[in-house]
Amino acid sequence: MTSIEKLFDKFLNCPTGLRYLEIERVLIYFGFQKILAKGSHVKFKHCDLKSDLIIPVHGNDCKNFYKIYSAKIVKKLIYEKSKK
């Protein structure tokens, strides 16, 4: 198992234990595209999502709510892909 796969497993099981940069790596690994926005907000686009995932970053970290929310979205995408 590679380090990104271990990080991905940790992201799905306990996202609050990760820092923003690790979450960014996981989202990019899963197919999200990082889009820079003004200020402290960072947008991520995915071809299967209707709306963007927006995460406000302060001091190289984000609030636990956004970590849990991004993990929830990734789990939902995994579930939808497994149904197809």
Steps between C-alpha positions, in 0.01 A plus 500: 500500500645836398510805722218673309280192542569498874418869513180433304394230750570735790302773323194275467519365858612804701516820292534728804848361567636637174633843413373694199800418279441128553131540414600691187728211394219249551244707307739543206577125512126427481456715189416846630654802331622783720378842392645802673251753626544842655595522863522200726251281314607212278265338248511141384312379192408144413337393175231298684397784734249768412651759732853583614648394832615819672734484798612812690862462609655699784851434627548193276202325658122502481221434746399143579157557344659545155719194550198284586292655220767431236533140620121463478503624140780261404318206663186595306696507173653159576154359572357641176789361296456155658130499405578548129 
